[in-house]
Amino acid sequence: MSGAPLQWLVPDWTPHPRVRACITTRHGDRSPAPWHGFNLGLNSGDDPQRVAANRAALAQALALPHPPHWLEQVHGVALAEAGSALQRADGVWSGEAGRACVVLTADCLPVLLARCDGRAVAAVHAGWKGLNAGILERAVQQLAPGGEPVSAWLGPAISQPCYQVGDDLREAFLNVDRAAADAFAADAEPGRWRLDLFALARRRLLAAGVAEVSGGNWCTATRRDLFYSYRFEGQTGRFASLVWLQP
């Protein structure tokens, strides 16, 4: 396996001096086509041993006292505590220094959360199903049960111009919140819409009491030089969004 240095992005997000975050990219030569780059997803058809080696390389580069808490993501609303035995979930949180919370995506929206007092962080996989079912609200409640201030950062996801959906998906959101219609732009094709995941996430976070929301500037579909895009590539890899607390 190549020993090429890993390349990642550091969000322009400073909710508290203890909070650290990074987004991996597909840069590298560790994974062959069609996962070419740096695939971290076990459910992508890639060789599990190669994925495990990639994950080990990431953990080594982070140099934290504990390995990242990897999830088996199922598009649900369950949350796991980093370091626990629970893996089948779509969000992970921690109040312990040095435990990285991580979610994998390839078009779905990764959302990083942090209490503004630096006491807890979370990473959430917000695909449309989890977003509509309330996973962001559950994560905010987990981090701040007393209504403590929380900051959010929206990671790379498929953007509205690239995300065509049908009437059924739009109605699913409108059945929960009629005002969510603002996040759907009518497409030229009848019965089709362009969905703005970032707008929906901001709306849900604001309703949950999170007024400080940043990010939402990276599109996975148009920046396939950096990120994986399941919708445009089919069989492809997954990149990671991580957040943790410094001592």
Order of alpha helices (4+ residues) and beta strands (2+ residues): beta-beta-alpha-beta-beta-beta-beta-beta-alpha-alpha-beta-beta-alpha-beta-beta-alpha-beta-alpha-beta
